[in-house]
Amino acid sequence: MQRILDIVFAVTALILLSPIFLVTIIILRLKGDGEIFFSQPRIGRYGKQINILKFATMLKNSPNIGAGTITLKDDPRILPFGNFLRKTKINELPQLLNIVIGEMSFIGPRPQTKRCFDAFPETSQKMITLVRPGLSGVGSIYFRNEENILDDARNAQIIYNNVIMPFKGELEEWYVNNQSIQLYFKLILFTVVTVLGGLSSTEKLKLKNVPKIPSELEQYF
């Protein structure tokens, strides 16, 4: 059932959002870094590699410079127009094509690069790869301000590896264990509200038995 909903919603969204796609493509061609789309290998269902699509928001070869696959607040690799695309999440829209071809779902664990996926505890890795990765999900909603968290951290890499990713792994495990059509629609709704800036606290999600936020991160939620 979720797969059918994914196809219907993704095709509909591609049609309705085609003007935004067109305008974004034109602006990136004129003011970007010469690239319109950014394709990056991620870990998908059953541990297979998929290549997710995004609108280009950073300098070319950005995964190999600076903080690598971790993006910080006010990251100098982000292009001026890229900031707008990232804040509005328009940069994620090309992944609708990943959904149509069956590599992703609207809701699920966010697909990670291998470096970030390896930062998950082994139990989380096994659970996460049982389902299609998502355009959004419980982990994405909780960590919508991840760049700000890392910007505040004295050692972003240590916080990311030892606190953020283990907790994010627990959240994604929770989703796999509790997935349902009702949760699917609920997380889509909260994703839309979050993007529009109307969700100020994860408490408003009112999810049952969700993993407790680590003390190191409480101030951000």
Backbone as a ProteinNet text record, in pm:
[ID]
protein_1_A
[PRIMARY]
MQRILDIVFAVTALILLSPIFLVTIIILRLKGDGEIFFSQPRIGRYGKQINILKFATMLKNSPNIGAGTITLKDDPRILPFGNFLRKTKINELPQLLNIVIGEMSFIGPRPQTKRCFDAFPETSQKMITLVRPGLSGVGSIYFRNEENILDDARNAQIIYNNVIMPFKGELEEWYVNNQSIQLYFKLILFTVVTVLGGLSSTEKLKLKNVPKIPSELEQYF
[TERTIARY]
82.5	0	86.3	193.7	279.3	345	382.2	446.4	351.2	225.7	125.7	108.2	100.2	87.2	209.7	327.5	450.5	444.8	404.1	400.6	299.6	179.5	74.1	117	168.2	208.5	328.2	426	546.7	515.9	436.9	401.2	320.4	225.1	143.7	231	324.3	413.1	501.8	552.1	637.3	561.2	435.2	353.5	325.2	281.7	243.8	363.9	478.7	597.6	687.6	645.4	727.9	768.3	682	727.9	845.3	843.9	955.1	1081.6	1067.1	1182.2	1241.5	1156.8	1203	1275.9	1217.7	1280.1	1412.8	1415.6	1538.7	1649.2	1614.3	1712.4	1771.4	1686.9	1732.8	1827.8	1788.6	1872.1	2006.1	2004.2	2129.5	2221.1	2161.6	2241.5	2305.8	2234.8	2285.6	2375.1	2343	2413.4	2482.2	2469.5	2528.2	2675.7	2721.6	2862.6	2878	2783.3	2789.6	2717.5	2664.2	2592.4	2449.4	2357.8	2217.6	2181.6	2221	2189.9	2316.5	2297.8	2406.3	2364	2442.6	2413.2	2517.6	2471.6	2564.8	2526.9	2625	2596.4	2550.5	2445.4	2395.1	2363.4	2347.1	2311.8	2159.7	2108.9	1964.8	1915.3	1800.4	1737.5	1826.8	1831.8	1914.5	2064	2101.6	2242	2294.7	2205.9	2249.1	2274.2	2365.8	2396.1	2291.6	2246.1	2159.1	2224.2	2186.6	2238.6	2122.8	2123.4	2014	2042.2	1934.5	1944.9	1905.4	1980.4	1946.7	1979.1	1919.6	1966.5	2099.7	2194.7	2327.8	2319.8	2375.2	2374.3	2513.5	2613.1	2747.9	2849.7	2969.2	3077.1	3103.9	3154.4	3191.1	3293.8	3284.4	3378.9	3372.9	3261.2	3250.1	3263.2	3220.8	3238	3385.1	3475.1	3617.6	3695.5	3620.8	3688.7	3614.6	3677.8	3613.8	3575.8	3449.2	3399.9	3352	3379.5	3342.6	3192.5	3136.8	2993.3	2909.6	2974.9	2903.1	2892.9	2771	2750.6	2730.8	2807.8	2801.1	2718.2	2677.2	2604.9	2696.3	2642.3	2719.5	2842.1	2826.9	2935.8	2980.1	3108.5	3155.7	3143.6	3118.9	3104.8	2967.4	2871.7	2735.5	2726.6	2669.1	2652.3	2541.3	2543	2440.9	2297.5	2266.5	2131.7	2108.7	2218.3	2208.7	2152.8	2183.4	2129.9	1977.8	1922.1	1776.1	1717.9	1781.6	1732.5	1733.6	1837.2	1849.7	1749	1729.9	1636.8	1492.9	1458	1322.2	1305.6	1417.4	1419.3	1388.4	1389.7	1368.1	1479	1598.5	1709.9	1682.9	1589.1	1559.3	1457.2	1388.9	1277.9	1313.9	1435.6	1467.7	1460.5	1461.3	1449.8	1311	1218.1	1088.5	1109.5	1212.6	1244.7	1296.3	1374.6	1419.6	1301.2	1197.4	1077.7	1002.7	987.5	913.1	975.3	1108.1	1172.9	1189.4	1144.6	1140.8	1260.9	1352.9	1470.5	1443.5	1342	1310.8	1160.2	1122	982.5	970.2	847.8	830.5	876.6	847.1	882.5	967.8	1076.4	1166.4	1294.8	1388.8	1518.6	1588.4	1646.8	1717.3	1835.5	1853.2	1968	2097.7	2195.3	2321.1	2436	2537.7	2662.3	2723.5	2816.7	2875.8	2945.8	3013.4	3084.1	2986.1	2869.9	2770.2	2696.9	2668.7	2601.9	2686.5	2816.7	2907	2910.4	2865.2	2861.6	2741.6	2643.5	2532	2580.9	2523.2	2551.8	2513	2578.3	2554.9	2409.2	2346.1	2205.2	2116.7	2148.1	2070.6	2089.7	2211.4	2239.3	2153	2143	2066.4	1918.2	1866	1723.7	1690.4	1773.8	1748	1739.1	1823	1827.2	1715.4	1625.2	1511.2	1401.9	1406.8	1302.2	1364.5	1280.6	1329.1	1364.9	1473.1	1505	1401.9	1390.2	1284.2	1331.3	1244.2	1267	1263.9	1179.7	1173.9	1145.5	1144.7	1120	1138.4	1122.7	1131.4	1269.7	1375.5	1510.7	1530.2	1474.2	1486.3	1415.5	1298.8	1222.1	1293.5	1340.7	1413.3	1538	1610.1	1737.8	1727.2	1616.8	1599.1	1699.3	1751.2	1850	1986.8	2018.9	2144.8	2266.6	2262.1	2375.9	2401.4	2293.1	2308.9	2368.7	2328.8	2382.8	2532.6	2573.4	2715.3	2794.4	2728.7	2797.2	2827.3	2740.7	2760.1	2861.2	2885.7	2971.8	3119.6	3195	3338.4	3407.5	3367.8	3424.4	3309.4	3277.1	3160.8	3169.6	3288.1	3303.8	3273.4	3321.8	3299.7	3151.3	3088.4	2945.8	2864.4	2901.1	2828.4	2837.5	2960	2981.3	2929.8	2949.3	2921.9	2785.8	2720.5	2591.4	2480.1	2501.1	2394.9	2360.4	2459.9	2430	2374.1	2424.4	2360.9	2214.2	2184.2	2045.3	1960.9	2016.2	1942.6	1915.3	2011.7	1991.7	1876.9	1866.2	1756.6	1622.2	1619.2	1495.8	1453.6	1550.3	1517.6	1474.8	1537.4	1494.3	1350.6	1320.3	1183.7	1086.1	1122.6	1032.6	1010.1	1116.4	1104.7	1013	1023.9	943.3	798.4	772.1	637.3	572	630.4	577.1	433.8	354.9	215	169	55.4	1.6	-32.6	-83.2	-115.2	10.5	120.1	245.8	300.5	284	327.1	265.1	131.6	63.1	100	116.4	148.8	284.9	382.9	516.8	522.3	440.5	431.3	375.6	270.4	209.1	309.5	382.3	477.6	597.5	630.7	737.8	697.7	575.2	524.8	521.5	470.8	461.9	601	695.5	832.9	896.3	880.1	937.7	879.5	751.7	686.3	718.4	795.8	839.8	740.7	641.1	537.8	558.4	663.3	686	805.9	781.4	888.7	946.1	875.9	922.8	884.9	977.6	949.2	840.1	811.2	705.4	570.4	556.5	430.4	405.6	508.1	489.6	401.8	414.7	336.1	348.6	470.5	497.1	514.1	456.3	460.6	590.4	646.5	764.8	885.1	891.3	1005.1	1128.9	1247.6	1369.5	1390.1	1441.6	1465.4	1582.4	1567.4	1672.3	1791.4	1913.3	2033	2050.1	2102.1	2119.4	2202.7	2299.6	2386	2309.9	2190.8	2115.5	1985.1	1951.5	1822.9	1799.4	1904.5	1888.2	1843	1857.7	1823.3	1681.1	1610.7	1478.3	1366.7
-121.1	0	126.6	125.7	243.8	270.7	164.9	181.5	247	208.4	266.7	415.8	447.3	587.2	667.7	608.2	675.6	715.8	622.4	648.4	758.2	746.7	845.5	984	993	1123.4	1182	1095.5	1144.5	1197.3	1123	1166.7	1295.5	1301.4	1422.7	1542.2	1519.6	1628.1	1676.2	1584.6	1622.7	1711.7	1680.1	1759.8	1898	1899.6	2026.5	2117.8	2056.4	2135.2	2161.9	2122.2	2140.6	2287.4	2387.1	2526.8	2559.5	2506.6	2529.4	2463.9	2343.4	2275.8	2361.7	2414.8	2492.1	2618.1	2692.5	2816.1	2786.6	2681	2643.9	2606.4	2529.8	2488.4	2609.9	2704.9	2825.9	2906.5	2926.2	3005.4	2937.2	2806.2	2734	2740.9	2737.7	2746.6	2883.9	2986.7	3123.8	3166.7	3120.9	3172	3064.2	2942.6	2835.6	2815.1	2694.7	2662	2577.6	2593.2	2520	2387.5	2348.6	2221.8	2247.2	2165.5	2176.7	2069.5	1946.2	1835.7	1782.2	1730.3	1667.8	1525.5	1429.6	1288.8	1232.5	1161.2	1108.9	966.9	876.2	738.3	735.3	662.7	644	496.3	458.8	321.1	308.4	215.8	197.9	69.6	26.5	-95.1	-216.6	-304.6	-425.5	-394.2	-269.3	-230.9	-201.6	-199.9	-172.9	-23.6	9.3	149.4	209.2	326.9	404	540.9	609.3	743.7	842.1	919	1013.3	1141.3	1205.8	1330.1	1449	1555.7	1682	1795.1	1910.6	2028.2	2068.3	2109.1	2145.9	2269.5	2259.9	2374.1	2410.1	2326.2	2348.1	2350.8	2390.9	2392	2251.9	2244.5	2114.9	2046.6	1915.1	1835.1	1865.1	1922.5	1959.4	1841.6	1717.5	1606.4	1575.2	1625.3	1596	1713.9	1819.2	1934.4	1975.6	2055	2103.2	1990.9	1990.6	1890.7	1763.1	1749.9	1626.9	1613.5	1498.2	1473.9	1535.1	1596	1664.4	1812.6	1867.2	2007.6	2087.4	2194.3	2278.7	2404.1	2473.6	2598.5	2700.5	2774.9	2875	2813	2690	2619.3	2698.8	2733.6	2817.1	2748.6	2618.9	2546.8	2567.2	2619	2636.7	2761.8	2747.6	2859.1	2952.6	3080.6	3176.7	3128.2	3087	3037.9	2903	2832.2	2703.1	2714.9	2825.3	2848.1	2849.8	2918.1	2926.1	2787.5	2715.6	2582.6	2488.4	2497.1	2408.6	2444.3	2573.8	2615.7	2579.4	2589.2	2557.5	2410.3	2335.3	2192.2	2167.8	2274.2	2256	2170.9	2176.5	2097.9	1948.2	1904.8	1762.1	1712.6	1803.5	1764.9	1666.3	1673	1574.5	1429.4	1408.1	1271.3	1212.5	1295.1	1241.9	1139	1159.9	1063	933.1	942.2	822.1	743.8	817.8	752.4	680.5	747.8	689.1	557.8	552	430.1	324	352.8	251.2	242.4	337.8	335.5	396.2	484	553.8	556.9	598.7	621.1	765.8	814.4	946.9	947.9	838.7	829.8	705.7	726.6	616.6	673.8	590.6	640.7	716.8	830.9	904.7	823.5	816.8	742.5	815.5	741.9	800.7	764.9	851.1	813.7	698.3	625.5	511.6	556.9	673.2	722.6	746.7	808.2	835.4	708.3	621.2	495.1	411	411.4	333.8	388.3	513.5	572.5	523	459.6	398	275	245.5	117.5	3.2	-110	-222.6	-267.7	-266.9	-308.8	-214	-85.4	12.6	-7.5	-36.3	-59	-172	-279.9	-396.4	-363.7	-290.2	-256.8	-157.3	-56.1	51.7	0.6	-95.3	-143.7	-243	-266.2	-354.1	-282.8	-149.3	-71.1	27.2	79.9	182.7	309.2	374.2	503.3	606.2	712.8	808.9	948.6	1020.2	1161.6	1238.4	1189.9	1243.6	1127.8	1157.6	1053.8	1109.8	1026.9	1073.7	1131.5	1068.2	1119.6	1255	1274.1	1401.7	1513.3	1481.7	1583.3	1623.2	1524.5	1554.1	1637.6	1602.3	1668.6	1769.3	1839.1	1942.2	2056	2072.6	2177.8	2118	2008	1939.3	2028.1	2112.3	2200.5	2295.5	2341.9	2430.6	2356.5	2231.7	2151.2	2134.3	2101.4	2079.5	2209.7	2320.1	2449.3	2486.4	2443.2	2473.2	2380	2265.5	2165.6	2203.4	2179.4	2206.8	2114	1990.3	1894.8	1828.7	1883	1837.4	1690	1644.6	1505	1409.4	1440.1	1351.5	1349.9	1467.5	1475.8	1400.8	1418	1351.7	1200.2	1150.2	1005.7	940.2	1008.1	944.9	976.8	1082.3	1120.1	1123.4	1203.6	1222.7	1094.3	1028.8	910.3	793.2	765.4	659.3	689.3	816.1	852.3	848.4	898.7	895.6	750.4	663.1	521.3	463	502.2	456.6	505.1	629.7	684.2	607.5	577.6	505.5	361.4	300.1	166.5	171.2	276.1	292.6	298.9	372.8	382.4	245.4	170.9	39.2	-51.2	-44.6	-130.4	-84.7	42.2	96.9	146.5	116.9	170.6	123.7	216.9	191	301	282.1	384.8	510.7	490.4	605.5	687	619.2	689.5	754.3	687.5	740.9	877.8	887	1013.8	1117	1072.2	1164.4	1229.5	1150.6	1205.2	1293.1	1263	1351.2	1486.6	1484.4	1608.2	1689.5	1624.6	1697.5	1745.8	1676	1723	1854.9	1859.6	1981.6	2096	2069	2173	2220.9	2127.5	2161.9	2252.4	2216.9	2296.9	2437.8	2448	2578.6	2655.8	2591.9	2661.6	2660.5	2571.2	2571.3	2470	2388.3	2287.1	2329.4	2377	2429.8	2328.3	2219.1	2120.8	1980.6	1885.1	1745.6	1688.5	1754.4	1706.2	1707.9	1796.4	1806.3	1685.2	1605.8	1484.3	1384.2	1384.4	1295	1149.7	1106.3	968.5	883.7	765.7	679.4	598.5	591.4	507.6	542.7	668.4	710.3	717.5	686.8	690.7	826.1	822.1	943.7	1021.9	1152.8	1240.6	1238.1	1215.9	1217.4	1351.8	1348.9	1472.3	1576	1529.9	1622.1	1701.6	1651.9	1716.3	1781.7	1767	1815.8	1963.5	2044	2188.2	2226.4	2135	2167.3	2124.9	2059.5	2007.4	2069.4
0	0	0	82	88.7	-44.9	-116.5	-246.4	-346.6	-343	-432.9	-401.8	-272.2	-231.5	-274.2	-259.1	-300.9	-448	-533.1	-677.1	-709.9	-654	-680.1	-633.7	-511.7	-456.6	-532	-567.5	-633.8	-773.9	-849.3	-984.8	-978.7	-886.1	-869.9	-832.9	-739.6	-695.8	-809.7	-891.3	-1004	-1102.6	-1122.8	-1214.6	-1155.6	-1030.3	-966.7	-942.2	-913.9	-881.1	-1001.1	-1120.3	-1239.5	-1262.1	-1231.3	-1246.2	-1154.7	-1031.3	-938.1	-991.1	-1046.1	-1106.5	-1216.3	-1304.1	-1418.9	-1374.6	-1281.2	-1232.3	-1164.4	-1083.1	-1012	-1109.6	-1211.2	-1311.4	-1383.4	-1419.6	-1489.6	-1401.2	-1273.8	-1182.2	-1157.3	-1138.3	-1115.5	-1237.2	-1353.8	-1476	-1488	-1445	-1459.3	-1343	-1219.7	-1103.2	-1019.6	-1056.7	-977.5	-1006.4	-981.1	-1002.7	-1128.9	-1219.5	-1345.8	-1343	-1226.9	-1215.2	-1172.2	-1222.5	-1184.7	-1083.2	-1112.8	-1022.9	-957	-838.6	-763.5	-732.6	-776	-751.6	-656.6	-555.3	-455.4	-415.3	-406.4	-363.6	-217.8	-190.8	-55.2	-33.7	90.7	124.1	123	40.7	28	90.7	46.3	98.9	74.6	172.3	168.6	157.2	190.2	186.5	48.1	-52.1	-189.2	-208.9	-296.4	-324.5	-417.8	-383.5	-472.2	-491.5	-595.6	-621	-609.7	-500.5	-482.1	-559.9	-602.3	-678.5	-591.6	-604.3	-539.7	-636.4	-612.6	-684.2	-622.9	-705	-656.7	-568.3	-448.8	-355.8	-307.3	-338.6	-286.7	-400.3	-367.3	-464.6	-518	-639.1	-694.2	-604.7	-598.2	-520.6	-370.7	-324.1	-182.4	-85.4	-121.9	-27.8	2.3	-82.9	-63.9	-5.5	34.5	95	221.9	305	426.8	520.2	566.1	661	593.2	465	393.9	378.2	418.4	401.2	513	611.1	719	683.6	686.1	652.5	780.3	795.7	913.4	884.2	990.7	973.8	905.8	810.2	734.8	668.3	623.4	556.5	433.5	423.7	312.6	176.5	175	48.2	-14.6	64.4	15.1	-72.2	-190	-282.1	-232.6	-271.7	-224.9	-248.9	-370.2	-399.8	-331.8	-306.8	-240.1	-99.8	-31	103.2	101	3.6	-9.1	-38.7	-130	-165.8	-46.8	36	151.2	260.7	286	390.4	355.8	228.4	185.2	150.2	150.1	114.6	-32.5	-113.4	-257.3	-317.5	-256.6	-309.6	-306	-220.8	-206.6	-310.2	-378.6	-466.2	-578.1	-636.8	-740.7	-693.5	-561.4	-510.1	-533.1	-579.4	-621.5	-732.2	-813.8	-919.6	-859.8	-751.7	-681	-625.2	-584.2	-531.4	-642.8	-756	-868.4	-913.9	-921	-970.5	-862.1	-740.5	-637.1	-546	-555.9	-469.8	-332.3	-326.6	-202.9	-181	-60.2	-24.7	22.8	37.7	95.2	240.6	312.6	453.8	478.9	554.4	587.5	645.1	681.7	728.2	616.3	646.6	543.5	492.7	358.7	304.2	336.4	385.3	430.2	335.4	333.6	266.4	345.6	287.1	357.5	484.5	478	596.2	711.5	680.4	784.1	825.7	729	760.1	854.6	834.8	920.4	1063.2	1081.9	1216.1	1296	1227.9	1298.9	1374.8	1491.2	1557	1462.9	1475.8	1384.6	1385.5	1503.8	1511.2	1430.9	1435.7	1360.2	1210.5	1169.3	1027.5	972.7	1047.1	1001.5	990.1	1087.3	1086	975.9	962.4	867.2	723.8	689.1	550.7	518.5	612.6	585.7	507.6	506.1	439.2	339.7	252.6	159.6	237.2	202.2	265.5	224.4	304.6	280.2	244.4	175.2	148.5	280.2	372.4	507.4	602.5	731.3	830.9	969.7	1068.8	1206.4	1237.5	1185.6	1206.7	1142.3	1024.1	952.7	1028	1084.3	1155.7	1284.7	1358.5	1482.4	1454.6	1347.8	1320.3	1206.6	1200.9	1097.6	1115.9	1240.1	1267.3	1299.8	1235.8	1265.9	1244.1	1142.1	1114.8	1231.6	1296.1	1412.2	1531.1	1548.6	1658.2	1641.2	1520.1	1493.5	1503.6	1469.6	1477.8	1623.1	1715.2	1856.7	1924.1	1861.8	1923.7	1911.4	2019.1	2014.7	1915.1	1916.9	1823	1748.5	1632.6	1557.1	1520.1	1481.4	1439.6	1553.8	1675	1789.8	1828.1	1833.9	1866.3	1761.6	1636.2	1527.6	1539.5	1559.7	1564.1	1692	1806.2	1934.9	1995.3	1947	2004.6	1899.7	1795.4	1696.2	1622.6	1566	1485	1566	1686.4	1766.1	1796.8	1833.1	1862.5	1735.7	1626.3	1499.5	1459.2	1485.9	1457.1	1537.8	1665.6	1750.3	1696.8	1650.4	1593.3	1468.6	1383.2	1259.8	1290.1	1390.7	1434	1483.5	1561	1611.2	1494.6	1389.1	1273.5	1210	1188.2	1124.2	1205.7	1336.7	1424.6	1436.2	1403.4	1423.8	1295.1	1180.6	1056.8	1031	980.4	947.9	853.4	789.9	701	780.4	902.6	987.5	1018.6	1052.9	1081.6	955	842	711.5	686.5	702	678.6	785.3	908.3	1017	993.7	951.8	929.5	804.9	704	587.9	631.5	713.5	762.6	842.9	933.3	1016	935.7	828.8	740.9	675	623.7	559.5	659.6	779.9	883	922.8	932.9	969.3	864.4	736.7	628.1	628.5	663.3	666.9	794.1	883.6	1004.2	1117.9	1111.1	1214.3	1324.7	1317.7	1420.4	1503.1	1622.1	1705.3	1801.5	1823.8	1920.1	1876.3	1898.7	1862.9	1951.9	2064	2151.8	2080.7	1983.3	1910.6	1821.8	1801.8	1723.7	1798.1	1931.3	2017.1	1971.9	1951.8	1913	2038.1	2039.1	2155.9	2160.4	2280.1	2305.1	2218	2171.8	2090.9	2180.7	2128.8	2211.1	2279.1	2399.8	2476.7	2418.5	2414.5	2363.1	2458	2407.8	2493.4	2563.7	2683.6	2761.8	2686.6	2606.3	2532.8	2427	2389.7	2282.2	2328.2	2455.3	2505.7	2477.4	2485.2	2467.7	2327.9	2232.5	2093.9	2055.9	2148.8	2112.4	2196.9
[MASK]
+++++++++++++++++++++++++++++++++++++++++++++++++++++++++++++++++++++++++++++++++++++++++++++++++++++++++++++++++++++++++++++++++++++++++++++++++++++++++++++++++++++++++++++++++++++++++++++++++++++++++++++++++++++++++++++

